[in-house]
């Protein structure tokens, strides 16, 4: 069962990033697009916090940390996090991605 179905509202204006939303490639493309360095570092920190939280949730699922949780709870957490992250934090990158794409199209002409 898919928790998060793709919708155009999640588009950040870059087919490359929209197709993946994997952190390393997203961060690389943000840098290439000229996203401000300080904001990029903050964005990367947010990604790292999610990875840390997923490890904690996994440990809770396995009973290695207090506060048991279920797979459904983990799925809902990830769905909510991704949706909110894309619609808020990632959307801030959209103008940078659009400028980069426009400049690449201009270079190809």
N, C-alpha and C positions, 0 to 999 in steps of 0.2 A: 504494500500500500504506500503510495507516494504521499508524504506529508505536505509538501510544498509544490504546488503546480505552477509552472512558469506562466507569467503574464507580462504583457508589455509594460505594466507599471513598474516592473523590476528592472527595466532597461536603464543602463547608465550611459547610453549613447555610443558604446563601443561593442561591436560584434564579438571581438576577441574576449573581452571581459565578460560580456553577457553569456557567452557560450560556456564559460567555465566557472567563474566566481571562485577559482582556487586562489588561495592567499598569495603564494609566491609569484604567480604570473600577474595577478592583479596589482601587486605592489611594484613589480618591475614596469608594468605598463603605466602606472601612475607616475613613476619617476620619468619615464620617457615622455609623457605628456606634459611635463613641467609642473606637476603638482607641488605646492610649496613644501620644502623639506621638513619644517617643523610639524606641519599637519600630517605629512606622510609618516613621520616617526610616531605620532599619536595614533594614526590608523593602524600601523604595525603593532603597536602596544595593545590595541583593542583585539586584534587577531590573536595575539599571544595569550591574552586573558581568556578568550574562548577555548583555545586548545587546553589551557590549564584546567578550566572548568569541566571540559569533557573528560579529562583524565580523572578528576575527582568524582564525577558522576559514574564513570566506569568502575572506579574503586568501590563506590557505594553499591552499585549493582552486584558486585562480587562479594559484598559484605565485609570488605577490608577497611571501610571507614564507617563511622556512625551515620545514622539517618538513612535507613534503607530507602531505595527508590525503585521504580519500575522502568522497564524498557519504554513503555508508553510515555511516562513522565520525561524521560530523556529525549524521546522523539519530539514531544511537544516543546520542550525547552529549545532544542536545536531549530525547529520550525519557527518559533517566535523570534529567536535571536537572529536567524538569517533574514527573515522578513523585515524586522526592524532595522537591522544593520544595512541591508541593501537600500531600503526606502529612505533612510536618513543619512547614514555615514557615506555609503557608496555613491548616493545621488549627488553629493557635493563634488564628486569628480567629473560629473557629466560635462560641464562646460570645457574642461581641460581635454577630455577625450574627443569631444566634437571638434575643437580647434585642431588637435593633432590629425584627426581624420581628414578635415578640410585641407590642411596644409599638405598632407600626403597626396590627396587627389590633385591639388594644384601642382605639385612636383611632377606628377605622372603625366600631366597634360602637355 
